[in-house]
Amino acid sequence: MEELTLIQRIAIWVLPVLFAITLHEVAHGWVANLLGDSTAKQLGRLSLNPIKHVDPIGTVLVPGLLLLLGGFIFGWAKPVPVDWKKLRRPQRDMAIVAIAGPSANLVMAIGWTLLAKFAVMLNIDFISRPLVYMSGAGIVINIVLMMLNLLPIPPLDGGRVVTGLLPIRLGEQFGKLEPYGFFILLALIATGLLSHILGYPVSLMQRTLFAMAGL
């Protein structure tokens, strides 16, 4: 995408980023509703309207700055509220609710792959080219969000999954790391360890999907 202007790059990335972040959160709320907690539904957070989920910093500022700097693009939306006490089997169900977000990103990455494949097969330059660029962005952002959220660090989804799978007492002890999770993540970024941890799996999945799409 190096040949694109800044405005073109923003136009290409804005929809994939909004979809990736919004549907990630909606998936949490939708699964929680199925498992007995209707909190998100009652608050109108199962909507696909991005405005209901936009976080000014995580959805706009951070992805925008990363796009300008040409770095690793990721972001977040306002977390969907989940009342674990209303879930039928709280410990197990919280793990299921947590994994729903990364699962939604995987489904979206595959969907963007199919769209890219269609664009390549269509082979009409003024239609195919922007679709291929947008689909590529969709694949990248969804794989990054999926892998990042699967890190076993509370309050990331992977951390909540680990908490739900551990025996109750161990899960409670592990969950106490949650107030420090953001600082742990910052430390991983600052030391470059995050790139070492996620670099290979993210690259492998992206290369696989790009190859499937014929890019």
C-alpha contacts under 8 A as a table, 3 or more apart, distances in Angstrom:
res1	aa1	res2	aa2	distance
1	M	4	L	5.54
1	M	9	R	7.40
1	M	133	Y	7.43
4	L	8	Q	5.83
4	L	9	R	6.15
5	T	8	Q	5.15
5	T	9	R	6.22
6	L	9	R	5.08
6	L	10	I	6.19
6	L	68	L	7.69
7	I	10	I	5.16
7	I	11	A	6.17
8	Q	11	A	5.03
8	Q	12	I	6.16
9	R	12	I	5.09
9	R	13	W	6.14
10	I	13	W	5.21
10	I	14	V	5.80
10	I	67	L	7.80
11	A	14	V	5.64
11	A	15	L	7.64
12	I	15	L	7.00
12	I	16	P	7.68
12	I	130	P	7.41
12	I	133	Y	6.65
12	I	134	M	4.99
12	I	137	A	7.21
13	W	16	P	5.55
13	W	17	V	6.06
13	W	134	M	6.49
13	W	137	A	5.98
13	W	138	G	7.58
14	V	17	V	5.36
14	V	18	L	6.16
15	L	18	L	5.15
15	L	19	F	6.00
16	P	19	F	5.19
16	P	20	A	5.90
16	P	134	M	7.06
16	P	135	S	7.80
16	P	137	A	6.48
16	P	138	G	4.73
16	P	141	I	7.20
17	V	20	A	5.13
17	V	21	I	6.14
17	V	59	T	7.89
17	V	74	F	7.97
17	V	75	G	7.90
17	V	138	G	7.19
17	V	141	I	6.58
18	L	21	I	5.43
18	L	22	T	5.82
18	L	50	P	6.60
18	L	59	T	7.39
19	F	22	T	5.22
19	F	23	L	5.75
19	F	50	P	7.74
20	A	23	L	5.70
20	A	24	H	6.05
20	A	105	N	6.22
20	A	108	M	7.22
20	A	138	G	7.61
20	A	141	I	7.08
20	A	142	N	5.86
20	A	145	L	7.90
21	I	24	H	5.21
21	I	25	E	6.57
21	I	59	T	7.51
21	I	75	G	7.18
21	I	76	W	5.79
21	I	77	A	5.82
22	T	25	E	5.43
22	T	26	V	6.23
22	T	48	L	6.89
22	T	49	N	7.98
22	T	50	P	5.86
22	T	53	H	6.13
22	T	54	V	7.71
22	T	77	A	6.62
23	L	26	V	4.84
23	L	27	A	5.89
23	L	48	L	7.04
23	L	101	G	7.68
23	L	104	A	6.71
23	L	105	N	7.74
24	H	27	A	5.35
24	H	28	H	6.79
24	H	100	A	7.55
24	H	101	G	4.38
24	H	102	P	6.76
24	H	104	A	5.68
24	H	105	N	6.30
25	E	28	H	5.23
25	E	29	G	6.58
25	E	53	H	7.75
25	E	77	A	7.16
25	E	78	K	7.85
25	E	79	P	6.42
25	E	80	V	5.81
25	E	101	G	6.23
26	V	29	G	5.12
26	V	30	W	5.93
26	V	45	R	6.84
26	V	46	L	5.22
26	V	47	S	7.09
26	V	48	L	7.26
26	V	80	V	7.21
26	V	101	G	7.90
27	A	30	W	5.05
27	A	31	V	6.10
27	A	97	V	7.95
27	A	100	A	5.58
27	A	101	G	5.51
27	A	104	A	6.42
28	H	31	V	5.50
28	H	32	A	6.14
28	H	80	V	6.85
28	H	97	V	5.25
28	H	98	A	6.42
28	H	99	I	7.98
28	H	100	A	5.52
28	H	101	G	5.63
29	G	32	A	5.02
29	G	33	N	6.10
29	G	38	S	7.92
29	G	39	T	7.99
29	G	40	A	5.42
29	G	41	K	7.12
29	G	45	R	7.16
29	G	46	L	6.17
29	G	80	V	6.02
29	G	81	P	7.40
29	G	82	V	7.06
29	G	97	V	7.62
30	W	33	N	5.15
30	W	34	L	6.45
30	W	40	A	7.88
30	W	41	K	7.76
30	W	46	L	6.40
31	V	34	L	5.02
31	V	35	L	6.29
31	V	96	I	7.68
31	V	97	V	5.66
31	V	100	A	6.88
32	A	35	L	5.04
32	A	36	G	6.34
32	A	37	D	5.26
32	A	38	S	6.94
32	A	82	V	6.85
32	A	87	L	7.25
32	A	93	D	7.76
32	A	97	V	5.71
33	N	36	G	5.28
33	N	37	D	4.74
33	N	38	S	4.64
33	N	39	T	7.53
33	N	40	A	7.45
33	N	41	K	7.04
34	L	37	D	7.30
35	L	87	L	5.71
35	L	88	R	6.22
35	L	93	D	6.87
36	G	86	K	6.03
36	G	87	L	4.87
36	G	88	R	5.91
37	D	40	A	7.73
37	D	82	V	6.86
37	D	83	D	6.39
37	D	84	W	7.45
37	D	86	K	5.09
37	D	87	L	5.41
38	S	41	K	5.15
38	S	42	Q	6.10
39	T	42	Q	5.23
39	T	43	L	6.30
39	T	81	P	6.59
39	T	82	V	6.31
39	T	83	D	6.81
40	A	43	L	5.14
40	A	44	G	6.27
40	A	45	R	5.00
40	A	46	L	6.30
40	A	80	V	6.19
40	A	81	P	5.74
40	A	82	V	6.74
41	K	44	G	5.14
41	K	45	R	5.74
41	K	46	L	5.50
42	Q	45	R	7.60
44	G	47	S	6.15
44	G	52	K	7.94
45	R	52	K	6.61
45	R	53	H	7.33
45	R	80	V	6.62
47	S	50	P	7.90
47	S	52	K	7.27
49	N	52	K	5.91
49	N	53	H	7.52
50	P	53	H	5.28
50	P	54	V	5.96
51	I	54	V	5.31
53	H	77	A	5.47
53	H	78	K	5.27
53	H	79	P	7.74
54	V	58	G	7.80
54	V	59	T	5.67
54	V	60	V	7.77
54	V	77	A	5.23
54	V	78	K	6.13
55	D	58	G	5.27
55	D	59	T	5.12
55	D	60	V	7.07
55	D	76	W	7.11
55	D	77	A	5.00
55	D	78	K	5.29
56	P	59	T	5.78
56	P	60	V	5.32
56	P	61	L	6.37
57	I	60	V	5.59
57	I	61	L	4.68
57	I	62	V	5.88
58	G	61	L	6.25
58	G	62	V	5.46
58	G	63	P	7.07
58	G	75	G	4.87
58	G	76	W	4.62
58	G	77	A	5.98
59	T	62	V	6.74
59	T	63	P	6.45
59	T	75	G	5.51
59	T	76	W	5.46
59	T	77	A	5.65
60	V	63	P	5.86
60	V	64	G	5.86
61	L	64	G	5.16
61	L	65	L	6.08
62	V	65	L	5.27
62	V	66	L	6.16
62	V	74	F	7.50
62	V	75	G	6.23
63	P	66	L	5.10
63	P	67	L	6.02
63	P	73	I	5.68
63	P	74	F	5.74
63	P	75	G	5.61
64	G	67	L	5.10
64	G	68	L	6.26
65	L	68	L	5.05
65	L	69	L	6.12
66	L	69	L	5.01
66	L	70	G	5.86
66	L	71	G	5.10
66	L	72	F	6.46
66	L	73	I	5.52
66	L	74	F	7.84
67	L	70	G	5.02
67	L	71	G	6.37
67	L	72	F	7.99
67	L	73	I	6.39
68	L	71	G	7.90
73	I	141	I	6.64
73	I	144	V	7.84
74	F	141	I	6.45
74	F	144	V	6.88
74	F	145	L	6.38
75	G	145	L	7.78
83	D	86	K	5.73
83	D	87	L	7.25
84	W	87	L	5.35
84	W	90	P	5.45
84	W	91	Q	7.90
84	W	94	M	6.59
85	K	90	P	6.21
86	K	90	P	7.41
87	L	90	P	4.98
87	L	93	D	6.48
87	L	94	M	7.78
88	R	93	D	7.24
89	R	92	R	5.76
89	R	93	D	5.57
90	P	93	D	5.15
90	P	94	M	5.84
91	Q	94	M	5.45
91	Q	95	A	6.78
91	Q	163	T	7.74
91	Q	164	G	4.87
91	Q	165	L	7.69
91	Q	168	I	7.77
92	R	95	A	5.40
92	R	96	I	6.59
92	R	164	G	5.31
92	R	165	L	6.87
93	D	96	I	4.92
93	D	97	V	6.06
93	D	164	G	7.66
94	M	97	V	5.00
94	M	98	A	6.03
94	M	160	R	7.01
94	M	161	V	7.26
94	M	164	G	6.31
95	A	98	A	5.04
95	A	99	I	6.27
95	A	160	R	5.85
95	A	161	V	4.18
95	A	162	V	7.40
95	A	163	T	7.37
95	A	164	G	4.91
95	A	165	L	7.11
96	I	99	I	5.30
96	I	100	A	6.36
96	I	161	V	7.26
97	V	100	A	5.29
97	V	101	G	7.57
98	A	101	G	6.19
98	A	102	P	7.92
98	A	157	D	4.87
98	A	158	G	7.26
98	A	160	R	6.16
98	A	161	V	6.13
99	I	102	P	5.71
99	I	103	S	6.15
99	I	157	D	6.27
99	I	158	G	7.27
99	I	161	V	6.72
100	A	103	S	5.03
100	A	104	A	6.12
101	G	104	A	5.18
101	G	105	N	6.56
101	G	146	M	7.69
101	G	157	D	7.51
102	P	105	N	4.99
102	P	106	L	6.32
102	P	145	L	7.18
102	P	146	M	4.46
102	P	147	M	7.53
102	P	149	N	6.57
102	P	150	L	7.02
102	P	157	D	7.68
103	S	106	L	5.06
103	S	107	V	6.31
103	S	146	M	7.36
104	A	107	V	5.11
104	A	108	M	6.18
105	N	108	M	5.02
105	N	109	A	6.08
105	N	142	N	4.93
105	N	143	I	6.80
105	N	145	L	7.03
105	N	146	M	5.69
106	L	109	A	5.06
106	L	110	I	6.32
106	L	142	N	6.62
106	L	143	I	6.72
106	L	146	M	6.71
107	V	110	I	5.20
107	V	111	G	6.17
108	M	111	G	4.81
108	M	112	W	6.14
108	M	138	G	7.61
108	M	139	I	7.65
108	M	142	N	6.77
109	A	112	W	5.19
109	A	113	T	6.21
109	A	138	G	6.30
109	A	139	I	4.59
109	A	140	V	7.71
109	A	142	N	5.55
109	A	143	I	6.59
109	A	209	L	8.00
110	I	113	T	4.90
110	I	114	L	6.34
110	I	139	I	7.43
110	I	209	L	7.36
111	G	114	L	5.18
111	G	115	L	6.32
112	W	115	L	4.96
112	W	116	A	6.09
112	W	135	S	4.88
112	W	136	G	7.31
112	W	138	G	5.82
112	W	139	I	5.93
113	T	116	A	5.08
113	T	117	K	6.19
113	T	135	S	6.56
113	T	136	G	7.70
113	T	139	I	6.69
113	T	209	L	6.16
113	T	210	F	7.01
113	T	212	M	7.11
113	T	213	A	5.34
114	L	117	K	4.98
114	L	118	F	6.22
114	L	213	A	6.51
115	L	118	F	5.06
115	L	119	A	6.21
115	L	131	L	7.50
115	L	132	V	7.86
115	L	135	S	6.51
116	A	119	A	4.99
116	A	120	V	6.19
116	A	131	L	6.54
116	A	132	V	5.10
116	A	135	S	5.40
116	A	136	G	7.29
116	A	213	A	5.61
116	A	214	G	7.89
116	A	215	L	7.86
117	K	120	V	5.18
117	K	121	M	6.23
117	K	212	M	7.55
117	K	213	A	4.36
117	K	214	G	6.29
118	F	121	M	5.11
118	F	122	L	6.00
119	A	122	L	5.00
119	A	123	N	6.39
119	A	124	I	7.90
119	A	127	I	7.46
119	A	128	S	4.61
119	A	129	R	7.57
119	A	131	L	6.13
119	A	132	V	6.18
120	V	123	N	5.31
120	V	128	S	6.27
120	V	132	V	7.24
120	V	213	A	7.74
120	V	214	G	7.09
120	V	215	L	7.84
122	L	128	S	6.59
123	N	127	I	7.99
123	N	128	S	5.85
124	I	127	I	5.53
124	I	128	S	5.35
124	I	129	R	7.81
125	D	128	S	5.07
125	D	129	R	5.43
126	F	129	R	5.94
126	F	130	P	7.09
127	I	130	P	6.09
127	I	131	L	6.43
128	S	131	L	5.14
128	S	132	V	5.92
129	R	132	V	5.17
129	R	133	Y	6.29
130	P	133	Y	5.10
130	P	134	M	6.05
131	L	134	M	5.11
131	L	135	S	5.87
132	V	135	S	5.09
132	V	136	G	6.00
133	Y	136	G	5.13
133	Y	137	A	6.31
134	M	137	A	5.08
134	M	138	G	6.18
135	S	138	G	4.87
135	S	139	I	6.18
136	G	139	I	5.16
136	G	140	V	6.25
136	G	210	F	7.54
137	A	140	V	5.13
137	A	141	I	6.11
138	G	141	I	5.44
138	G	142	N	6.07
139	I	142	N	5.50
139	I	143	I	6.15
139	I	206	Q	6.82
139	I	209	L	7.48
140	V	143	I	5.41
140	V	144	V	6.16
140	V	206	Q	6.48
141	I	144	V	5.19
141	I	145	L	6.09
142	N	145	L	5.13
142	N	146	M	5.95
143	I	146	M	5.08
143	I	147	M	6.09
143	I	202	V	6.39
143	I	205	M	7.21
143	I	206	Q	6.97
144	V	147	M	5.36
144	V	148	L	5.92
144	V	202	V	6.39
145	L	148	L	5.14
145	L	149	N	5.96
146	M	149	N	5.36
146	M	150	L	6.26
147	M	150	L	5.13
147	M	151	L	6.85
147	M	198	L	6.94
147	M	201	P	7.88
147	M	202	V	6.84
148	L	151	L	5.69
148	L	198	L	7.39
149	N	156	L	5.27
149	N	157	D	5.26
149	N	158	G	5.90
150	L	156	L	6.97
150	L	157	D	5.80
150	L	158	G	4.03
150	L	159	G	7.44
151	L	156	L	6.74
151	L	157	D	7.40
151	L	158	G	4.97
151	L	159	G	6.62
152	P	156	L	7.02
152	P	157	D	7.48
152	P	158	G	4.34
152	P	159	G	4.00
152	P	160	R	7.59
152	P	161	V	7.70
152	P	162	V	6.52
153	I	156	L	5.59
153	I	157	D	7.83
153	I	158	G	6.34
153	I	159	G	4.27
153	I	160	R	7.81
153	I	177	L	7.73
153	I	178	E	7.48
153	I	181	G	5.88
153	I	184	I	7.94
153	I	185	L	7.99
154	P	157	D	7.13
154	P	158	G	7.22
154	P	159	G	4.13
154	P	160	R	5.96
154	P	175	G	6.53
154	P	177	L	6.25
154	P	178	E	4.55
154	P	179	P	8.00
154	P	181	G	5.41
155	P	159	G	5.89
155	P	160	R	6.40
155	P	178	E	5.20
155	P	179	P	7.94
155	P	181	G	6.15
155	P	182	F	7.94
156	L	159	G	5.30
156	L	160	R	6.58
156	L	181	G	7.79
157	D	160	R	5.09
157	D	161	V	6.21
158	G	161	V	5.03
158	G	162	V	6.29
159	G	162	V	5.15
159	G	163	T	6.22
159	G	175	G	7.86
160	R	163	T	4.95
160	R	164	G	6.17
160	R	175	G	7.66
161	V	164	G	5.10
161	V	165	L	6.24
162	V	165	L	5.13
162	V	166	L	6.16
162	V	171	G	7.42
163	T	166	L	5.50
163	T	170	L	7.77
163	T	171	G	4.39
163	T	172	E	7.13
163	T	174	F	6.33
163	T	175	G	6.17
164	G	167	P	7.90
164	G	168	I	7.94
164	G	171	G	6.50
165	L	171	G	7.47
166	L	169	R	7.96
166	L	170	L	5.92
166	L	171	G	5.01
167	P	170	L	5.41
167	P	171	G	5.83
168	I	171	G	5.00
168	I	172	E	6.15
169	R	172	E	5.13
169	R	173	Q	6.35
170	L	173	Q	5.07
170	L	174	F	6.07
171	G	174	F	5.05
171	G	175	G	5.96
172	E	175	G	5.05
172	E	176	K	6.57
173	Q	176	K	5.39
173	Q	177	L	7.70
174	F	177	L	5.86
175	G	178	E	5.68
176	K	179	P	7.04
177	L	180	Y	5.48
177	L	181	G	6.19
178	E	181	G	5.02
178	E	182	F	7.98
179	P	182	F	7.32
180	Y	183	F	5.36
180	Y	184	I	6.20
181	G	184	I	5.03
181	G	185	L	6.21
182	F	185	L	5.08
182	F	186	L	6.21
183	F	186	L	4.94
183	F	187	A	6.11
184	I	187	A	5.09
184	I	188	L	6.28
185	L	188	L	5.07
185	L	189	I	6.30
185	L	194	L	7.92
186	L	189	I	5.07
186	L	190	A	6.03
187	A	190	A	5.05
187	A	191	T	6.05
188	L	191	T	5.40
188	L	192	G	6.07
188	L	193	L	4.98
188	L	194	L	4.98
189	I	192	G	5.19
189	I	193	L	6.32
189	I	194	L	5.27
189	I	195	S	7.38
190	A	193	L	7.77
191	T	194	L	7.70
192	G	195	S	5.60
192	G	196	H	6.79
193	L	196	H	5.03
193	L	197	I	6.11
194	L	197	I	5.05
194	L	198	L	5.98
194	L	199	G	7.71
195	S	198	L	5.32
195	S	199	G	4.94
196	H	199	G	5.34
196	H	200	Y	7.33
197	I	200	Y	7.29
198	L	201	P	5.71
198	L	202	V	5.80
199	G	202	V	5.45
199	G	203	S	5.96
200	Y	203	S	5.11
200	Y	204	L	5.95
201	P	204	L	5.07
201	P	205	M	6.16
202	V	205	M	5.36
202	V	206	Q	6.11
203	S	206	Q	5.16
203	S	207	R	6.00
204	L	207	R	5.22
204	L	208	T	6.11
205	M	208	T	5.06
205	M	209	L	6.23
206	Q	209	L	5.25
206	Q	210	F	6.00
207	R	210	F	5.09
207	R	211	A	6.01
208	T	211	A	5.17
208	T	212	M	6.26
209	L	212	M	4.94
209	L	213	A	6.17
210	F	213	A	5.05
210	F	214	G	6.19
210	F	215	L	5.23
211	A	214	G	5.00
211	A	215	L	5.89
212	M	215	L	7.75
